[in-house]
Amino acid sequence: MAGSSLQNIVTRAVITALDTAKKCQSAGLKLIAGEQKENVEHLEPYGFTSAAQSGAEAVMLFPGGDRSHGVAVVVADRRYRLKGLARGEVAVYDDQGQSVTLTRSGIVVNGGGKPIIFTNAPKARFEMDIEATGQIKDLCDGAGKTMSAMRTTYNGHTHKENGDGGGTTDKPNQPMS
């Protein structure tokens, strides 16, 4: 009898639908025995939310064994889970290959081939050296020139001399590198 009672309290399910517009998102779920549940609350950890794909797996709790009002407490999707993390590492990821991983050697942000955008902040502050292996474009002046193009322009520039000679100045003797 104790086993039967436990079955009524905890079960596994598969996500079939999701409504993320509510204060507490709700899911449609197909339970292990084929039982279908609709509008099941998915309780998420504070500060974290996600919109799982259909087919993701869930653990359902039915407080007091009452199958009329269950809650999904854990939703996972083994199809997209990052594999090979070392003990103590943590990651946030999605089904498109985007992730932020706190590794043992540093934080790795993987954009999954999509842009990484910082918004709604008065400034970004980096208290360390910055390295770039790609081009850096300055869009502040509207020209959209890369740093490399700006160096080339500066290093090759000349201008008319202000003074008696009226000639052209030499290129800078200290090129920007």
C-alpha positions in Angstrom: 0.0 0.0 0.0 2.9 2.4 0.7 4.2 2.0 -2.9 0.8 2.8 -4.3 0.6 5.9 -2.1 4.0 7.1 -3.3 3.0 6.6 -6.9 0.1 9.0 -6.4 2.6 11.7 -5.0 5.5 11.6 -7.4 5.6 10.8 -11.1 7.5 11.6 -14.3 5.9 13.3 -17.3 6.6 14.8 -20.7 5.8 18.4 -21.7 3.2 18.6 -24.4 2.2 22.3 -24.2 3.4 25.5 -22.4 1.9 28.8 -21.4 4.6 31.3 -20.4 2.4 34.4 -20.2 1.0 33.7 -16.7 2.6 34.7 -13.4 3.3 31.0 -12.9 3.8 29.3 -16.2 1.6 26.3 -16.8 2.2 23.2 -18.8 0.3 20.4 -20.5 1.9 17.1 -19.5 1.6 13.5 -20.5 2.2 11.3 -17.4 4.0 8.0 -17.5 0.8 5.9 -17.6 -0.5 8.0 -20.5 -2.6 10.2 -18.2 -2.9 13.8 -19.6 -2.9 16.8 -17.4 -3.5 20.4 -18.6 -2.7 23.8 -16.9 -0.2 22.3 -14.4 1.8 24.9 -12.6 5.5 24.7 -13.2 7.3 26.1 -10.1 10.6 27.6 -11.1 13.6 28.5 -8.9 13.7 32.2 -8.1 15.6 34.2 -10.7 15.5 31.5 -13.3 12.9 30.8 -16.0 12.7 28.9 -19.2 10.3 27.8 -21.9 11.0 24.1 -22.4 10.4 22.5 -25.8 7.7 19.9 -26.2 9.2 16.5 -25.3 11.2 17.8 -22.3 10.8 15.7 -19.2 9.3 16.8 -15.9 9.0 15.5 -12.3 5.4 16.0 -11.0 4.4 16.2 -7.4 0.8 15.7 -6.2 0.7 17.0 -2.6 -1.2 14.6 -0.3 -1.6 12.3 -3.3 -4.4 14.4 -4.7 -4.0 14.0 -8.5 -6.4 16.9 -9.2 -3.8 19.6 -8.5 -0.2 18.7 -9.2 2.8 20.8 -9.8 5.8 20.3 -12.0 8.9 21.0 -9.9 11.7 20.0 -12.2 11.8 20.2 -16.0 14.9 18.9 -17.9 15.7 18.1 -21.6 18.4 15.6 -22.1 18.4 16.4 -25.9 20.1 19.7 -25.3 21.8 19.3 -21.9 25.5 20.2 -22.0 27.7 17.2 -21.4 31.2 16.8 -20.0 31.1 19.4 -17.3 33.7 18.9 -14.6 32.6 18.6 -11.0 31.6 22.0 -9.7 30.9 23.6 -13.1 27.6 25.2 -13.8 25.9 26.1 -17.1 22.8 27.8 -18.5 22.0 26.6 -22.0 19.2 26.4 -24.6 18.3 24.2 -27.6 20.2 26.5 -30.1 23.7 26.0 -28.8 23.8 29.2 -26.7 25.3 28.8 -23.3 27.1 30.5 -20.4 29.3 28.0 -18.5 31.1 28.7 -15.3 34.1 26.4 -15.9 37.0 25.6 -13.6 39.3 27.9 -15.7 36.9 30.8 -16.3 33.5 31.9 -17.7 32.7 30.8 -21.3 29.9 32.6 -23.2 28.9 30.7 -26.4 26.6 32.7 -28.6 25.6 29.7 -30.7 26.3 31.7 -33.9 24.0 34.6 -32.8 24.9 38.1 -31.6 25.5 38.8 -27.9 23.8 42.1 -27.1 24.2 44.2 -23.9 21.3 46.6 -23.5 19.8 49.2 -21.1 22.9 50.1 -19.2 24.6 53.5 -19.0 28.0 51.9 -19.6 30.0 48.7 -19.7 33.0 48.5 -17.4 35.8 46.0 -17.8 38.5 46.0 -15.1 40.9 43.9 -17.1 42.8 43.8 -20.4 40.5 43.2 -23.4 41.6 41.0 -26.4 39.8 40.7 -29.7 40.5 38.2 -32.4 37.9 39.7 -34.7 37.4 43.2 -36.1 36.2 46.0 -33.8 33.9 48.5 -35.5 33.4 52.0 -34.2 29.8 52.9 -35.0 29.8 56.0 -32.9 30.6 58.3 -35.8 28.3 56.5 -38.2 31.1 55.5 -40.6 31.3 52.0 -39.1 35.1 51.7 -39.7 37.0 48.9 -38.1 39.9 49.7 -35.8 42.3 48.4 -38.5 40.9 50.8 -41.1 41.2 53.7 -38.6 44.9 52.8 -38.0 45.5 52.6 -41.8 43.9 56.0 -42.3 45.8 57.6 -39.4 49.2 56.1 -40.4 48.8 57.3 -44.0 47.4 60.7 -43.4 49.0 64.0 -44.5 47.6 67.5 -44.5 48.5 71.0 -45.7 51.0 72.8 -43.6 49.9 75.8 -41.7 52.6 78.3 -42.1 55.1 79.8 -44.5 55.9 76.8 -46.6 52.3 75.8 -47.4 53.5 72.3 -48.3 52.2 68.9 -47.2 53.2 67.3 -43.9 54.9 63.9 -43.8 53.0 60.9 -42.6 53.1 60.5 -38.8 56.5 59.4 -37.5 54.9 57.4 -34.7 52.4 55.1 -36.5 49.4 53.7 -34.6 49.9 50.0 -34.2 
